[in-house]
Amino acid sequence: MRIRFIGTKLVKRFLDTGGEVLNIDIAEPRNRKHLHLWRRVDLLDREAMIDVFRSYKPDVVLHMAARTDLHESRSIKCYAANTDGVANVIEAVRRMYARQSLSRELCLPLADSFAR
């Protein structure tokens, strides 16, 4: 069985097409060749997220951190990446683009690259 990690494949895809990538994660990338593209940032640390967005100024943001299991025995707090993490990413983008209007042009180039 071949196991693939979406984040690793996505970083490779962007690099192969000449894109600039910043991988924000609490864990190191699985591909050691991507270490120079990685910044250790906890999705739940709102100020750290805002700081990294302000310094990197991304054109495209993909938020892929989430729990996908649905164990009823777990507390809702176990799913903070799905709630508070999303709110932190939205706030970081909002503050980064506070003086600009967001438009669908920010998302379309990325969608087009995966449609092929």
Secondary structure, DSSP 8 states (H G I E B T S, - for coil): -----HHHHHHHHHHHTT----EEESS--SSGGGGGGEEE--TT-HHHHHHHHHHH--S------------TTS-GGGGHHHHHHHHHHHHHHHHHTTTS---GGGTHHHHHHHH-
